[in-house]
């Protein structure tokens, strides 16, 4: 069991299942622009680098002329519908209760206002010291300077910090900042892709964190 001081959690695909609402807003955007909709499974693979990149990827070759309009359509729709189907993953509350005494933060590339609204709406915002979303700092995952800022602020040594997430960016963020990585294999990213990067730890379910870290 690894002793840690600071636990850094990803949001989408780790703490919350948000892909249905993201996909709905992406396809609403495409329909409004008169473009073909995309299968939800395809959209699932586009998530992880923030909403602007999500919309850009969904627009494909149309992003050149439609990105600004697409972002406006997406943002207005998603802000109103981001809690329609989004729920916590199993074990989230139990795990956060178990680690109640630990310093915990959320670090996500999801736009700050969306991240806060979801965390507050699902009742987990108060469980964290802070929620750091896209646009709230000059850096985004996997830039190690993002995690370095967090570790300095909360006075945690890299070797006593763990980044828990379902994305490639989470592993790279931890590795490049000298922290531990723990891949959640039940999220949005294909497990083989995550395991091929050799994370320090991995878990099939978040409940396993209770046996991996202290």
C-alpha positions as CSV (number, residue, x, y, z in Angstrom):
1,X,0.0,0.0,0.0
2,X,1.4,3.4,-1.1
3,X,1.4,6.3,1.4
4,X,0.2,9.5,-0.2
5,X,-0.4,13.1,0.9
6,X,-2.3,14.5,-2.0
7,X,-4.9,12.7,-4.3
8,X,-5.6,14.4,-7.6
9,X,-8.7,13.1,-9.4
10,X,-9.8,13.5,-13.0
11,X,-13.5,14.3,-13.5
12,X,-15.0,12.9,-16.8
13,X,-14.6,9.2,-17.0
14,X,-13.2,8.9,-13.5
15,X,-15.6,10.5,-11.0
16,X,-18.6,11.1,-13.3
17,X,-20.2,9.4,-16.3
18,X,-20.8,12.4,-18.5
19,X,-20.5,11.0,-22.0
20,X,-24.2,10.9,-22.7
21,X,-24.7,14.7,-22.1
22,X,-21.5,15.5,-23.9
23,X,-22.6,13.5,-26.9
24,X,-26.1,15.1,-26.9
25,X,-24.6,18.6,-26.9
26,X,-22.2,17.6,-29.7
27,X,-24.9,16.2,-31.9
28,X,-27.2,19.2,-31.1
29,X,-24.4,21.4,-32.4
30,X,-23.9,19.4,-35.5
31,X,-27.6,19.3,-36.3
32,X,-28.0,23.0,-35.7
33,X,-25.1,23.6,-38.2
34,X,-26.8,21.2,-40.7
35,X,-24.1,18.6,-40.4
36,X,-24.4,14.8,-39.9
37,X,-24.6,13.6,-36.3
38,X,-22.0,11.2,-34.9
39,X,-22.4,7.9,-33.1
40,X,-22.1,8.2,-29.3
41,X,-19.3,5.7,-29.2
42,X,-17.3,7.8,-31.6
43,X,-17.8,10.9,-29.5
44,X,-16.8,9.0,-26.4
45,X,-13.3,8.6,-28.0
46,X,-13.0,12.4,-28.6
47,X,-13.4,13.3,-24.9
48,X,-10.4,14.3,-22.7
49,X,-8.8,17.4,-24.0
50,X,-11.5,20.0,-23.1
51,X,-14.7,21.0,-24.9
52,X,-13.1,23.2,-27.6
53,X,-11.0,20.2,-28.8
54,X,-14.1,18.0,-28.5
55,X,-16.1,20.3,-30.7
56,X,-13.2,20.8,-33.1
57,X,-12.8,17.0,-33.5
58,X,-16.5,16.5,-34.0
59,X,-16.6,19.2,-36.7
60,X,-13.7,17.6,-38.5
61,X,-13.0,19.4,-41.8
62,X,-15.8,21.9,-41.0
63,X,-13.9,23.2,-38.0
64,X,-12.0,25.8,-40.1
65,X,-15.2,27.8,-40.8
66,X,-17.6,26.6,-38.1
67,X,-15.6,26.4,-34.8
68,X,-16.6,29.7,-33.3
69,X,-20.3,29.2,-34.1
70,X,-20.1,25.6,-33.1
71,X,-18.6,26.5,-29.7
72,X,-21.3,29.0,-29.1
73,X,-24.0,26.5,-29.9
74,X,-22.4,23.7,-27.8
75,X,-21.7,25.9,-24.8
76,X,-25.2,27.2,-24.6
77,X,-26.7,23.8,-24.9
78,X,-24.3,22.0,-22.6
79,X,-24.6,24.5,-19.8
80,X,-28.3,23.8,-19.7
81,X,-28.1,20.0,-20.1
82,X,-24.9,18.9,-18.4
83,X,-26.8,17.2,-15.6
84,X,-29.5,15.5,-17.6
85,X,-27.9,12.1,-17.6
86,X,-24.5,12.7,-15.9
87,X,-24.1,10.6,-12.7
88,X,-21.3,9.6,-10.3
89,X,-19.5,6.3,-11.0
90,X,-20.1,3.6,-8.5
91,X,-18.1,3.8,-5.2
92,X,-17.3,7.5,-5.6
93,X,-18.9,8.6,-2.4
94,X,-17.6,5.6,-0.5
95,X,-14.1,6.3,-1.7
96,X,-14.2,10.0,-0.9
97,X,-15.6,9.2,2.6
98,X,-12.8,6.7,3.1
99,X,-10.1,9.3,2.2
100,X,-11.9,12.1,4.0
101,X,-8.7,12.9,5.9
102,X,-6.6,13.2,2.8
103,X,-5.9,16.3,0.8
104,X,-7.9,15.9,-2.5
105,X,-8.3,18.1,-5.6
106,X,-10.0,17.6,-9.0
107,X,-7.9,18.5,-12.0
108,X,-9.7,18.4,-15.3
109,X,-9.4,19.8,-18.8
110,X,-13.2,20.3,-18.7
111,X,-14.1,24.0,-18.7
112,X,-14.1,25.4,-15.1
113,X,-17.7,26.5,-15.1
114,X,-18.9,23.1,-16.3
115,X,-16.7,21.2,-13.9
116,X,-18.0,23.3,-10.9
117,X,-21.7,23.0,-11.9
118,X,-21.4,19.2,-12.2
119,X,-19.5,18.7,-9.0
120,X,-21.9,20.9,-7.1
121,X,-24.9,19.3,-8.8
122,X,-23.8,15.8,-7.9
123,X,-22.9,16.8,-4.3
124,X,-19.1,16.2,-4.4
125,X,-17.7,19.8,-4.7
126,X,-17.3,20.1,-0.9
127,X,-15.3,16.9,-0.7
128,X,-12.3,18.6,-2.5
129,X,-10.0,21.4,-1.5
130,X,-10.5,22.8,-5.0
131,X,-11.7,22.0,-8.4
132,X,-9.3,23.1,-11.2
133,X,-10.9,23.2,-14.6
134,X,-9.9,24.2,-18.1
135,X,-9.2,28.0,-18.4
136,X,-8.6,28.5,-14.6
137,X,-4.8,28.2,-15.0
138,X,-2.4,28.9,-17.9
139,X,-1.8,25.1,-18.2
140,X,-3.8,22.0,-19.2
141,X,-3.1,18.3,-18.8
142,X,-0.7,16.8,-19.5
143,X,1.6,19.9,-18.9
144,X,3.5,19.1,-15.7
145,X,3.5,22.7,-14.6
146,X,-0.2,22.3,-13.9
147,X,0.4,19.6,-11.3
148,X,3.5,21.3,-10.0
149,X,1.3,24.4,-9.2
150,X,-1.2,22.1,-7.3
151,X,1.5,20.3,-5.3
152,X,3.2,23.6,-4.3
153,X,-0.1,25.1,-3.3
154,X,-1.0,22.2,-1.1
155,X,2.5,21.4,0.1
156,X,2.7,17.9,-1.2
157,X,5.9,16.1,-2.4
158,X,5.7,14.6,-5.9
159,X,6.5,11.1,-4.6
160,X,3.6,11.4,-2.1
161,X,1.1,12.7,-4.8
162,X,-1.1,10.4,-6.9
163,X,-3.0,11.3,-10.1
164,X,-6.1,9.1,-10.5
165,X,-7.7,9.1,-13.9
166,X,-9.0,7.2,-16.9
167,X,-7.0,9.1,-19.5
168,X,-3.7,9.0,-21.2
169,X,-3.2,12.7,-20.1
170,X,-3.5,11.6,-16.5
171,X,-0.6,9.2,-16.7
172,X,1.5,11.6,-18.6
173,X,0.7,14.5,-16.2
174,X,1.8,12.4,-13.2
175,X,4.9,11.0,-14.9
176,X,6.2,14.3,-16.2
177,X,5.7,15.9,-12.8
178,X,7.3,13.1,-10.8
179,X,4.1,11.9,-9.2
180,X,2.5,8.5,-9.0
181,X,-0.1,7.6,-11.6
182,X,-3.2,5.4,-11.0
183,X,-5.2,4.5,-14.1
184,X,-8.9,3.8,-13.7
185,X,-9.6,1.2,-16.3
186,X,-13.4,1.5,-16.2
187,X,-13.6,4.9,-17.8
188,X,-13.6,6.3,-21.3
189,X,-10.2,5.3,-22.5
190,X,-9.5,1.8,-23.8
191,X,-7.8,-0.2,-21.1
192,X,-5.1,-1.6,-23.4
193,X,-4.1,2.0,-24.3
194,X,-3.7,2.9,-20.6
195,X,-1.9,-0.3,-19.6
196,X,0.5,0.1,-22.5
197,X,1.8,3.3,-20.8
198,X,2.7,1.3,-17.7
199,X,0.9,3.4,-15.0
200,X,2.3,3.0,-11.5
201,X,-1.0,1.5,-10.3
202,X,-4.3,0.6,-12.0
203,X,-7.8,-0.3,-10.8
204,X,-10.9,-1.8,-12.4
205,X,-13.2,-0.1,-9.8
206,X,-12.6,3.0,-7.7
207,X,-13.2,1.0,-4.6
208,X,-9.8,-0.6,-5.1
209,X,-8.2,2.7,-4.2
210,X,-8.9,1.9,-0.6
211,X,-6.4,-1.0,-0.8
212,X,-3.8,0.7,-3.0
213,X,-3.3,4.0,-1.0
214,X,-3.1,5.1,2.6
